[in-house]
Amino acid sequence: MVATTERFELQMGKATRDAFGEALREIGKTNDKIVVVDGDVSNSTRTEWFGQDHPDRFFNLGIAESNMVGVGAGLAACGKIPVVASFACFLLCNAYDQLRMAVAFPKLNVKVVGSHAGISIGEDGPSQMAIEDVALACALPGFAVLVPADEVATRAAVQAMIEHDGPTYLRVGRPKVPVIYPTAADLQFTIGQAVQLRDGADLTIVANGLMVGAALQAHDSLAEMGIQARVLDMATVKPLDEVAIEAASRETGAIVVAEEHLAHGGLGSAVAMAAAGIHPCPITYVNLGDRFAESGSERELLEKYGLTSADIVRAAEQAVAMKRQG
């Protein structure tokens, strides 16, 4: 997508979990190597749509995430392309040892999909909010880690995930999210490459997931204040687009990283590590910090825990001030 100077018009699209379910069902029609393993939450992860069309390639293993990952690994070892899906917190937290030893260590071609990620699941509460999943997935050697922003990006990410040779973690969410890419023609999705949505010389906002929409809203607010912000959709946390980070650091001199995740181990950590090794610059962060959230509506939680466009604006002002101080 070519960076534009147009204002961002907020239009809500589908939830990324819905787009995942639709894309998986469609791809399954032409690729009979795809098999799906779910942990008794297929009506929530939307893998049930694949199961309805391809019942012979759909396996519900019940609430047994560790066993589910092991079965997925076995299917991959037999030449299948297993998509292992459940709530992100159940998969990454409950079955981490199996992901480590049964998938990452033998480098098997397992596609891990974590739904209901982040605090935006709202009323379900902290026990089901995956806020550390990206950090855990990034720590698995050989894993690609994808966090798409909207329904179009998610469909493209599913296709890229299936085509990618190697273990992959795809993070999707429950709430409807803003439309970032109006049509598939507006996005060329490549694992490891960021998409520049806006250009600007004063700082760069790097975001993924539902924070991309907030970043675009922040861009418009900052423009009214005379601050020109570049906006990058960093859907791939690993492998990170270090070329885009270097360009952002050299050309804009300041970075804000926005993500629906804990402060440690996610996109912010990856960007900071890359910038420090290439071209250091001031970096500020919009994330959950070092805390759990609580039960509440999506809007209330995002506001209380500082994951809004206004929070990105404040972080941007801070980053620009740090840049000017030298």
C-alpha positions in Angstrom: 0.0 0.0 0.0 1.4 3.4 -1.0 1.7 5.9 1.9 -1.0 8.6 1.7 -1.6 11.9 3.3 -5.4 11.4 3.5 -7.1 11.5 6.8 -8.0 8.2 8.3 -11.8 7.6 8.2 -12.7 5.2 10.9 -14.8 2.3 9.5 -15.2 -0.9 11.5 -14.6 -4.2 9.7 -14.8 -7.8 10.8 -12.9 -9.3 13.7 -9.6 -10.8 12.7 -10.7 -14.2 14.1 -13.6 -14.1 11.6 -11.3 -13.3 8.7 -9.0 -16.1 9.8 -11.9 -18.6 9.8 -13.0 -17.5 6.3 -9.6 -17.6 4.8 -8.8 -21.0 6.3 -12.0 -22.4 4.9 -11.3 -21.1 1.4 -7.7 -22.1 1.3 -8.7 -25.6 2.5 -10.7 -26.0 -0.7 -7.6 -26.0 -2.9 -5.0 -27.4 -0.5 -5.8 -30.9 0.8 -2.6 -31.0 2.9 -4.2 -28.6 5.4 -5.6 -30.2 8.5 -7.1 -28.4 11.5 -6.7 -29.3 15.2 -8.8 -27.4 17.7 -9.2 -27.4 21.5 -13.0 -27.5 21.8 -13.4 -23.8 21.0 -13.9 -24.0 17.3 -17.0 -21.9 17.5 -14.8 -19.1 19.0 -11.7 -19.6 16.9 -13.9 -20.0 13.8 -12.1 -23.2 12.7 -15.6 -24.8 12.8 -16.2 -23.2 9.4 -13.3 -25.3 8.0 -14.7 -28.3 9.8 -18.1 -27.9 8.3 -16.6 -28.0 4.8 -13.8 -30.5 5.4 -14.9 -32.8 8.3 -12.4 -35.5 7.4 -9.5 -33.0 8.0 -10.8 -31.5 11.2 -10.0 -32.8 14.7 -11.4 -31.6 18.0 -9.1 -32.9 20.7 -11.0 -31.3 23.6 -9.6 -29.0 26.3 -6.1 -30.6 26.1 -3.8 -28.0 24.5 -0.5 -29.9 25.2 -1.9 -33.0 23.5 -3.3 -30.9 20.7 0.2 -29.5 19.9 1.7 -32.9 20.0 -0.9 -34.2 17.5 -0.2 -31.2 15.3 3.5 -32.0 15.4 2.8 -35.6 14.4 0.7 -34.5 11.5 3.4 -32.1 10.3 6.0 -34.9 10.5 3.7 -36.9 8.2 3.7 -34.2 5.6 0.5 -32.4 6.5 0.1 -28.7 7.1 -1.6 -28.6 10.6 -3.3 -25.5 11.8 -3.5 -25.8 15.6 -5.9 -23.3 17.1 -7.3 -22.3 20.5 -7.4 -19.2 22.7 -3.9 -17.6 22.6 -3.4 -17.8 26.4 -4.3 -21.5 26.4 -2.0 -22.4 23.6 1.0 -20.3 24.5 0.9 -20.7 28.2 -0.5 -24.2 28.7 1.3 -25.9 25.9 4.6 -24.0 25.8 6.8 -27.0 26.5 5.2 -28.9 23.6 5.6 -26.0 21.3 9.2 -25.8 22.3 10.2 -29.5 22.1 7.6 -30.9 19.6 7.5 -28.1 17.1 10.3 -25.6 17.4 13.2 -28.0 18.2 12.5 -30.3 15.2 11.5 -27.3 13.1 8.2 -28.8 12.1 5.8 -27.0 9.8 3.0 -26.3 12.3 0.8 -23.3 12.1 -0.2 -22.1 15.6 -3.2 -19.7 15.7 -4.0 -17.9 19.0 -7.5 -16.3 19.1 -8.9 -13.9 21.7 -5.6 -12.2 22.2 -5.0 -9.1 24.2 -7.2 -7.2 26.7 -9.8 -6.3 24.0 -11.7 -9.6 24.7 -13.2 -7.5 27.5 -15.5 -9.1 30.0 -13.8 -12.5 29.8 -11.2 -11.1 32.2 -7.5 -11.6 32.8 -7.5 -15.4 33.0 -8.3 -15.5 29.3 -6.4 -12.5 28.1 -3.2 -13.4 26.2 -0.9 -10.5 27.0 2.4 -12.3 26.9 1.8 -14.5 23.8 3.9 -12.6 21.4 6.9 -12.6 23.7 6.5 -16.4 24.2 6.2 -17.1 20.5 9.2 -14.9 19.6 11.3 -16.8 22.1 10.7 -20.0 20.2 13.6 -20.5 17.8 12.6 -20.6 14.1 9.0 -19.3 14.7 7.6 -16.6 12.5 5.2 -14.3 14.5 2.4 -12.5 12.8 -0.1 -9.9 14.2 -2.3 -8.6 11.4 -4.2 -5.3 11.7 -7.6 -6.0 10.0 -9.6 -8.5 8.0 -7.8 -8.0 4.7 -4.4 -8.3 6.4 -5.5 -11.4 8.2 -6.6 -13.2 5.1 -3.3 -12.3 3.5 -1.4 -13.4 6.6 -3.2 -16.8 6.6 -2.2 -17.4 3.0 1.4 -16.4 3.8 1.4 -18.6 6.9 0.3 -21.6 4.9 2.9 -21.0 2.2 5.7 -20.3 4.7 7.9 -23.3 5.3 8.3 -23.4 9.1 6.5 -23.0 12.4 4.4 -19.9 12.6 2.3 -18.1 15.2 -0.7 -16.0 14.1 -2.4 -13.8 16.6 -6.0 -12.9 16.0 -8.7 -11.2 18.1 -12.3 -11.3 19.0 -13.6 -7.6 18.6 -14.3 -6.0 15.3 -11.4 -3.8 14.2 -11.0 -0.7 12.0 -10.5 -1.2 8.2 -6.9 -0.4 7.4 -6.9 -1.9 3.9 -10.2 -1.4 2.0 -9.4 -4.2 -0.5 -6.9 -7.0 -1.0 -5.4 -4.9 -3.8 -4.4 -2.3 -1.2 -2.0 -4.7 0.5 1.0 -6.8 -0.6 1.6 -8.9 2.5 5.1 -10.4 2.9 6.4 -12.1 6.0 9.2 -9.9 7.4 8.2 -6.7 5.6 6.4 -3.7 7.2 3.8 -1.7 5.3 4.2 2.1 5.4 0.8 3.7 5.7 1.7 7.3 6.2 4.9 9.3 5.7 6.4 12.0 7.9 9.7 13.5 8.9 9.3 14.1 12.7 8.9 10.6 14.0 7.7 7.1 13.2 4.8 5.2 14.8 5.3 1.5 14.6 2.2 -0.6 15.4 0.5 -3.9 14.9 -2.9 -5.5 15.5 -5.7 -3.2 16.6 -3.2 -0.5 17.5 -2.7 0.3 13.8 -6.0 2.0 13.6 -5.2 4.0 16.7 -1.8 4.9 15.1 -3.5 6.3 12.1 -5.9 8.4 14.2 -2.9 9.6 16.2 -1.2 10.6 12.9 -4.1 12.9 12.0 -4.1 14.4 15.5 -0.4 15.0 15.4 -0.6 16.6 12.0 -3.0 19.2 13.4 -0.3 20.0 16.0 2.3 20.4 13.3 4.0 17.0 13.9 4.4 14.8 10.8 4.4 11.1 11.7 5.4 8.2 9.6 3.2 5.1 10.3 4.4 1.6 9.9 2.1 -1.5 10.1 4.6 -4.0 11.5 2.4 -7.1 11.2 5.5 -9.4 11.4 7.2 -9.2 14.8 9.6 -12.0 13.9 11.4 -11.8 11.6 11.3 -8.0 12.1 11.7 -5.6 9.1 15.0 -4.1 10.3 15.4 -2.2 7.0 12.2 -0.3 7.8 13.4 0.3 11.4 16.7 1.6 10.3 15.1 4.0 7.8 12.7 5.2 10.5 15.5 5.9 12.9 17.8 7.6 10.4 15.1 9.6 8.5 12.7 10.6 11.3 15.0 10.4 14.4 12.3 9.2 16.9 10.0 6.2 17.2 6.8 5.3 19.1 5.9 1.6 19.3 2.2 0.7 20.0 1.0 -2.8 20.8 -1.7 -4.6 22.8 0.8 -6.6 24.8 3.0 -6.4 27.9 6.0 -4.1 27.7 8.6 -6.9 27.7 9.3 -9.3 24.9 6.9 -8.0 22.2 7.1 -5.6 19.3 8.6 -2.8 21.5 11.4 -5.0 22.6 12.1 -6.2 19.0 12.1 -2.6 17.7 14.4 -1.3 20.5 16.9 -4.2 20.0 17.0 -3.6 16.2 17.3 0.2 16.5 20.1 -0.1 19.2 22.1 -2.2 16.9 21.6 -0.2 13.8 21.0 3.5 14.5 19.9 4.4 18.0 17.2 7.0 18.5 14.7 8.1 21.2 11.9 5.5 21.5 8.7 5.6 23.6 6.2 2.9 24.1 2.4 2.4 24.3 1.6 -0.9 25.8 0.2 -2.6 28.9 3.4 -2.1 31.0 4.0 -4.7 33.6 0.5 -5.6 34.7 -2.6 -7.6 34.2 -5.8 -6.0 33.1 -9.3 -6.8 34.5 -12.8 -7.5 33.3 -14.7 -4.7 31.5 -15.8 -3.5 28.1 -13.3 -3.3 25.3 -13.5 0.5 25.2 -13.2 0.9 29.0 -10.2 -1.4 29.1 -8.3 0.2 26.2 -8.8 3.6 27.8 -7.9 2.6 31.3 -4.7 0.8 30.3 -3.5 3.4 27.9 -4.1 1.8 24.5 -5.8 4.6 22.6 -4.8 7.1 19.9 -4.6 9.8 22.6 -2.0 7.7 24.4 0.0 7.4 21.1 -0.2 11.2 20.7 1.3 11.7 24.2 4.0 9.2 23.5 4.8 10.9 20.2 5.1 14.3 21.8 7.5 12.8 24.4 9.6 11.1 21.7 9.8 14.4 19.6 10.8 16.3 22.7 13.6 13.8 23.5 14.7 14.1 19.9 14.9 17.8 20.0 16.9 17.7 23.3 19.5 15.7 21.4 
